[in-house]
Amino acid sequence: MDGLPPDAADLELPAETMRAMLDAVAGRVLAHLASLADQPARGELAGAAERSRALREPPPEEPASLESLLEPLFAEWIPASFTTPGPGYLAYIPGGGLFPAALADLIQATTNRYTGVWQAAPLLCQLEANALDWLRALLGLPEGARGIFTTGGSTANGNAILCAREALLGPALRDGVLYTSSQVHHSVLKAARHVGVLPDRVRVLPVDEAFRLVPAALRRAVREDRARGLRPFLLVSSAGTTNTGAIDPLEELGRLCREEGLWHHVDGAYGACFQLCEELRPALAGLAGADSLTLDPHKGLFLPYGTGALLVRDGACLRAVHGASAGYLPDAAEADLYDPSQLSPDLSRGFPGLRVWLCLKLFGLRRFRAALLEKHTLARAAARRLAALEGFELVGGEPALSLFAFQLGWPGASLAERSAATRELLARVNARGRVMLTGCVVDDGRFLGRVCVLSFRTRRERVEECLAALAEESRALLAQPPRR
Ligand SMILES: *Cc1c(COP(=O)(O)O)cnc(C)c1O
């Protein structure tokens, strides 16, 4: 390391060294951001397995210079990846990377205050509590609801299942049955297993042609399980599925859950943040009636990866699951104050709230609403135009939020031929390097193409490029369709 102090045990760095390091990183980062729009939408991944193995090395006993580490990081390793923060990333559910979040991370890592227990940093805990309470209010949950930040939607879903389990099953864990649809995010099935709801107590219900859970099927399944002596306790529905963006009929499902005494968890990791837009609230009707709700600020609020959130209607449930004391710890904070380790699984932790707080304050909600509405408008217009092109069919209808699925085909094409043509189309469009699209396989084995507009950097021009690429490549493909 440049400027290493003569006393090797002293890990503190001189101020001028730190400033030089900040400058070096700032230069790299700003150059990287400036080039994002021209970077290939999907980096060069050929030979990635060999290259990964070639990176293995013994632990570094001796110091290295920052420059010798930054150079390969930015020149070789970062480029060998999906360009997730770029405007062409329309794959999976795009993330974000709002710049001020990086400043918050720098501040939290350098000040390194302890936000695990309220007593150690009460005002910082309150900033995080504010951010959580803003999310609660924006999503329409009542004041008694409380939230936690998690590393992502997956752990938020896990904590929701824990709350439902604790509230409704207690020691009768093994009898509890969880219901969800075939389109649910796989993290729910994984989380169920983590918290002791084993696969034989999970009912994956079929969906309708728009990929939505069918309430009548839920009611039937619940009754059947009751007749078997089991205890139905939880429905996990989706506010925007990862495959096609489908929104389950949340209002009707919520009613049904109340009638049947089920906890209603809504997985809104993709879709919940669209509730910020008044125009989109009808599509999400019933969302605010959830007993618990997952949202992912690293998707719908454009933050960098590492920030999910869970809101729970009866805030006491979080404490029931996570509250704990120890002889060496201070007493828990008074009930109205936010004491993170009493409500969430971590003790020592980062300070995830600072990213959210800083970004919401700096930009203001109006700009988030405008950005979300723009993504919706772009996706909707793109879907309509694609549907008007020869050979394209929207599958699951127009986008309720900002994600839609499609298939390419021709009259008389079989299901397998349509799937193969759609796969080939995505491969050709992706090979152009301007956008990255991914597909999904749905219940009947069909492969669908998808477009998800959620990166804050995806603006109209890039969506136009995507449409042009789909139009040109589909024409070429239909002229000589791949048969299978
Ligand atoms: C992304 C996503 C998840 C998982 O969230 P992570 O933040 O990736 O852990 C869960 N559910 C849905 C609907 C998602 O889109």
PDBQT file of the ligand as one rigid body, heavy atoms in Angstrom, charges set to zero:
ROOT
HETATM    1  C1  LIG A 501     -36.310 -10.133  -6.889  1.00  0.00    +0.000 C 
HETATM    2  C2  LIG A 501     -37.487 -10.808  -6.298  1.00  0.00    +0.000 A 
HETATM    3  C3  LIG A 501     -37.402 -11.525  -5.098  1.00  0.00    +0.000 A 
HETATM    4  C4  LIG A 501     -36.090 -11.774  -4.420  1.00  0.00    +0.000 C 
HETATM    5  O1  LIG A 501     -35.526 -10.609  -3.980  1.00  0.00    +0.000 OA
HETATM    6  P1  LIG A 501     -33.934 -10.471  -3.816  1.00  0.00    +0.000 P 
HETATM    7  O2  LIG A 501     -33.802  -9.045  -3.490  1.00  0.00    +0.000 OA
HETATM    8  O3  LIG A 501     -33.346 -10.860  -5.134  1.00  0.00    +0.000 OA
HETATM    9  O4  LIG A 501     -33.535 -11.387  -2.723  1.00  0.00    +0.000 OA
HETATM   10  C5  LIG A 501     -38.554 -12.036  -4.563  1.00  0.00    +0.000 A 
HETATM   11  N1  LIG A 501     -39.727 -11.881  -5.170  1.00  0.00    +0.000 NA
HETATM   12  C6  LIG A 501     -39.859 -11.216  -6.349  1.00  0.00    +0.000 A 
HETATM   13  C7  LIG A 501     -41.209 -11.076  -6.964  1.00  0.00    +0.000 C 
HETATM   14  C8  LIG A 501     -38.737 -10.663  -6.943  1.00  0.00    +0.000 A 
HETATM   15  O5  LIG A 501     -38.855 -10.009  -8.103  1.00  0.00    +0.000 OA
ENDROOT
TORSDOF 0
